[in-house]
Amino acid sequence: MAEDTEDTDKDLESSGGMGEVNYPPVDYKNPTSGGGDNLSAGDTSQSPPSASFVKPVPKPRSMKNRAVIKPDVLPPMPSPGVVAVSSPTSPQPSPSNTALTPSPKVPETPNQESGSIVVPPPPIIPPPPPLAFKFPMQLGKPCTKAFHWDLITSEKIAKSFWMQESTRRIEIDTTRLYEQFSVKDLGTFGAPEPTNTQHIMLNRKIAHNFNIFLKSFPVKPGELKDKLFIVDEEDGGLSDEHITSLRRYVPTLDDVEMYKSHKGPVTELHIVDQYMMEMCNIPCLNAQLDLLLILRELPISMNDLQPLINQKIRMCTQLNNSRSFVSVLEYLLAIGNYLNENARKEKAKGFRLSSLTKLSQLRGRDRKFTLAHALVEQIMLHEPCLATFTQELAEFETVPGASIKGLTAEVDVLKNELQKVIQYRKTSRKRNAGVHPNFSKDLKMAIEKYNADLSALTKTCEEMKKLYSVILVKFGEMADQDSQELFGLICQFIHDFKRAHAEII
């Protein structure tokens, strides 16, 4: 039977792909020339190949189905035109081997010389394709402010009502929450987030904090300068929080010099450096931020001070007009003089209001009976109507807050802040004449409004100081007596009187 000397990929793949191919030993003898490409498979002897013949090594095929072949048992492959005849003494392959292992056929490379086989190099496995670069998701996903609450530890929460009681589903209005607490996301202007390996010119610690702030800052670097010349946030200006944060990252002189020396394109810089570069190019940045912050805080501070000043005016007015309170103090003076006279001490004509806190400290034989109880008893025996004096001092039901001296100082601070704004307007008109006409117009209107409001507040503050001076004179107190301390004494006395009255009644 004739056997083809040329091999095909299909022949080797049909061998199973993964098994080991064994060949019977052969004996080469007189080669017989032939004009065909076939070998006689039925002969018992084979002719040896030419002297220049080298044992062939199979060309590796795909990694998927590669057979393991032992080179030392490969049958010889004659060169073209040579017919190999099997030796009579050559053992025939066993039927099992013949059935399981087909005849090996090793292809020759097209450019190899006749009678020689070139061993191919080991296959080179190509590297995997590079991973696709992931761009940041910049969809319209809601982004809100975070609520940094204090979490319960795992040991404590197991016994708390959070786990013990049945938890029901709570429905909330997310639309309202998003309206109040939403923040805008910059998204780095549609560009991928810069990698951590990107060089940052700014100080590492400052750059880290500034980068965190920029993630919630809805202004691009090129828009920052225009935003600084908008007075009101409703008109598109910066928020109070953003202004306060930017003041912490104003470039220093060294930063300005460093960024001014940069020669490359700004767009290739880190987003932190882009903002710093823009801030370095804004003249009088620190003064501009201070101005905006003053304009935002002035109306808020005046609105906060006005009710406190009005409260102090009401307290002074009630204390000055309360006749019942004066009568209660007269009863206390009589009781104290009686005790001191029998204690061989001189009688007093009056006492300071700081003595009111000592009533609960002087106890009788009954340890629960104090001088405050004695005062209530005497009033209830002689003039029970005086027990309602607390109604005339309704403003003293709660502990007073800021002092009159402190409120006056706050008003003076607002005056100084407004003067800074006026002075800034004078210098800015010369420096930026015609550059930002809307800003100059809005600044002028704000100064006029705040000046009128502050004048009214100052007038109210003067009225408060005048009334308090009258109180100090009426009750014989020192001129520098702090109002917070004085009003606190009266508040404590009212509380002690009510408690004693309730225990006696």
ZIWOHU-V648867 format. One record per pair of residues at least 4 apart in sequence whose ideal C-beta (glycine too) atoms are under 8 Angstrom apart, sorted by sequence separation. I is the first residue (numbers start at 1). J is the second residue. If there is no record, write none. Layout:
I;J
I;J
//
This chain:
7;11
9;13
10;14
11;15
13;17
15;19
34;38
49;53
61;65
62;66
70;74
78;82
86;90
93;97
94;98
95;99
96;100
97;101
108;112
112;116
137;141
152;156
153;157
154;158
156;160
159;163
160;164
161;165
173;177
174;178
175;179
176;180
177;181
178;182
188;192
194;198
200;204
202;206
203;207
204;208
205;209
206;210
207;211
208;212
209;213
210;214
211;215
213;217
219;223
220;224
223;227
224;228
225;229
226;230
231;235
233;237
238;242
239;243
240;244
241;245
242;246
243;247
244;248
245;249
246;250
251;255
252;256
253;257
254;258
255;259
256;260
257;261
258;262
262;266
264;268
265;269
269;273
270;274
271;275
272;276
273;277
274;278
275;279
276;280
277;281
278;282
284;288
285;289
286;290
287;291
288;292
289;293
290;294
291;295
292;296
293;297
294;298
296;300
297;301
298;302
299;303
300;304
301;305
302;306
304;308
305;309
306;310
307;311
308;312
309;313
310;314
311;315
312;316
313;317
314;318
315;319
316;320
317;321
318;322
322;326
323;327
324;328
325;329
326;330
327;331
328;332
329;333
330;334
331;335
332;336
333;337
334;338
335;339
336;340
337;341
338;342
339;343
341;345
351;355
357;361
358;362
363;367
365;369
369;373
370;374
371;375
372;376
373;377
374;378
375;379
376;380
377;381
378;382
379;383
380;384
388;392
389;393
390;394
393;397
396;400
402;406
403;407
404;408
405;409
406;410
407;411
408;412
409;413
410;414
411;415
412;416
413;417
414;418
415;419
416;420
417;421
418;422
419;423
420;424
421;425
422;426
423;427
424;428
425;429
426;430
427;431
428;432
429;433
432;436
436;440
437;441
438;442
439;443
440;444
441;445
442;446
443;447
444;448
445;449
446;450
447;451
448;452
449;453
450;454
451;455
452;456
453;457
454;458
455;459
456;460
457;461
458;462
459;463
460;464
461;465
462;466
463;467
464;468
465;469
466;470
467;471
468;472
469;473
470;474
471;475
477;481
481;485
482;486
483;487
484;488
485;489
486;490
487;491
488;492
489;493
490;494
491;495
492;496
493;497
494;498
495;499
496;500
497;501
498;502
499;503
500;504
501;505
7;12
61;66
69;74
78;83
93;98
112;117
152;157
157;162
158;163
159;164
162;167
172;177
188;193
202;207
219;224
230;235
232;237
233;238
238;243
251;256
264;269
269;274
340;345
363;368
364;369
369;374
379;384
402;407
472;477
481;486
15;21
60;66
78;84
112;118
157;163
188;194
230;236
231;237
233;239
279;285
282;288
319;325
340;346
341;347
363;369
364;370
390;396
471;477
472;478
39;46
200;207
230;237
233;240
262;269
267;274
340;347
363;370
379;386
380;387
390;397
472;479
76;84
93;101
152;160
202;210
219;227
230;238
238;246
251;259
266;274
269;277
340;348
362;370
379;387
402;410
432;440
58;67
108;117
109;118
227;236
361;370
362;371
364;373
472;481
477;486
152;162
227;237
228;238
337;347
360;370
364;374
469;479
58;69
106;117
109;120
227;238
266;277
337;348
359;370
360;371
376;387
429;440
57;69
336;348
359;371
360;372
428;440
358;371
359;372
57;71
259;273
32;47
262;277
333;348
336;351
425;440
428;443
468;483
471;486
29;45
31;47
55;71
58;74
359;375
29;46
30;47
31;48
55;72
57;74
259;276
333;350
27;45
28;46
29;47
30;48
31;49
56;74
259;277
333;351
425;443
27;46
28;47
29;48
31;50
55;74
219;238
332;351
425;444
26;46
28;48
260;280
28;49
55;76
56;77
255;276
259;280
421;443
425;447
53;76
219;242
53;77
256;280
332;356
53;78
217;242
251;276
255;280
421;446
422;447
53;79
421;447
49;76
249;276
332;359
48;76
49;77
50;78
186;214
217;245
251;279
49;78
50;79
75;104
77;106
186;215
250;279
251;280
418;447
421;450
46;76
49;79
74;104
185;215
186;216
249;279
6;37
47;78
77;108
185;216
186;217
189;220
5;37
50;82
74;106
184;216
186;218
213;245
418;450
4;37
5;38
49;82
144;177
183;216
185;218
246;279
418;451
2;36
4;38
5;39
80;114
144;178
184;218
186;220
251;285
3;38
47;82
49;84
69;104
79;114
183;218
250;285
2;38
3;39
47;83
48;84
79;115
142;178
145;181
213;249
250;286
335;371
418;454
2;39
3;40
47;84
144;181
145;182
2;40
3;41
46;84
47;85
144;182
145;183
1;40
2;41
39;78
46;85
143;182
144;183
210;249
247;286
250;289
335;374
415;454
1;41
45;85
46;86
77;117
142;182
143;183
209;249
335;375
414;454
1;42
45;86
46;87
143;184
43;85
44;86
45;87
143;185
247;289
37;80
40;83
43;86
44;87
45;88
206;249
246;289
247;290
332;375
335;378
411;454
414;457
415;458
39;83
42;86
44;88
45;89
46;90
331;375
334;378
38;83
39;84
40;85
44;89
45;90
12;58
21;67
35;81
40;86
44;90
58;104
243;289
247;293
411;457
17;64
18;65
20;67
21;68
31;78
34;81
36;83
59;106
138;185
328;375
331;378
411;458
13;61
17;65
18;66
19;67
20;68
21;69
22;70
25;73
28;76
33;81
34;82
44;92
58;106
59;107
331;379
12;61
17;66
18;67
19;68
20;69
21;70
26;75
33;82
34;83
57;106
138;187
243;292
244;293
17;67
18;68
20;70
23;73
26;76
32;82
33;83
56;106
59;109
243;293
411;461
16;67
22;73
23;74
31;82
32;83
136;187
224;275
328;379
331;382
9;61
13;65
15;67
23;75
31;83
32;84
56;108
136;188
138;190
31;84
32;85
202;255
221;274
225;278
240;293
243;296
408;461
31;85
221;275
224;278
228;282
238;292
407;461
12;67
30;85
224;279
237;292
331;386
28;84
29;85
136;192
221;277
222;278
225;281
240;296
327;383
408;464
135;192
136;193
201;258
214;271
221;278
225;282
228;285
240;297
407;464
408;465
29;87
201;259
214;272
224;282
328;386
27;86
28;87
133;192
229;288
327;386
26;86
27;87
57;117
60;120
63;123
211;271
228;288
404;464
26;87
54;115
56;117
59;120
201;262
211;272
214;275
228;289
231;292
324;385
328;389
404;465
27;89
41;103
53;115
54;116
55;117
57;119
60;122
210;272
324;386
327;389
27;90
52;115
53;116
54;117
57;120
60;123
207;270
233;296
26;90
52;116
228;292
231;295
324;388
325;389
404;468
25;90
50;115
207;272
210;275
324;389
24;90
25;91
49;115
210;276
24;91
322;389
325;392
24;92
201;269
324;392
325;393
24;93
201;270
23;93
200;270
202;272
322;392
199;270
202;273
321;392
322;393
5;77
198;270
200;272
201;273
5;78
24;97
200;273
202;276
318;392
319;393
5;80
22;97
201;276
318;393
194;270
318;394
194;271
318;395
319;396
405;482
23;101
318;396
405;483
406;484
22;101
403;482
404;483
21;101
315;395
403;483
404;484
19;100
23;104
314;395
315;396
403;484
19;101
402;484
403;485
21;104
188;271
400;483
401;484
311;395
400;484
315;400
15;101
15;102
400;487
14;102
312;400
400;488
311;400
399;488
311;401
11;102
396;487
400;491
11;103
12;104
312;404
399;491
12;105
308;401
398;491
11;105
308;402
396;490
397;491
312;407
396;491
7;104
8;105
393;490
397;494
7;105
309;407
396;494
6;105
7;106
8;107
308;407
3;103
5;105
7;107
4;105
6;107
393;494
305;407
390;494
305;410
305;411
390;497
390;498
301;410
305;414
302;414
301;414
387;501
298;414
298;417
297;417
298;418
376;497
380;501
353;475
375;497
294;417
298;421
352;475
294;418
352;476
353;477
372;496
376;500
380;504
352;477
372;497
375;500
376;501
294;420
295;421
350;476
294;421
372;499
373;500
377;504
372;500
376;504
291;420
290;420
291;421
370;500
373;503
373;504
357;489
291;424
353;486
356;489
356;490
359;493
354;489
357;492
368;503
353;489
356;492
357;493
360;496
287;424
353;490
356;493
359;496
353;493
356;496
284;431
313;460
320;467
283;431
295;443
302;450
309;457
316;464
310;460
313;463
317;467
320;470
295;446
299;450
302;453
306;457
309;460
313;464
316;467
320;471
298;450
302;454
305;457
309;461
312;464
316;468
319;471
299;453
306;460
313;467
316;470
320;474
295;450
302;457
309;464
316;471
298;454
312;468
328;497
312;483
319;490
315;487
229;436
235;442
231;439
229;438
230;439
229;439
232;442
231;442
230;442
231;443
231;446
//
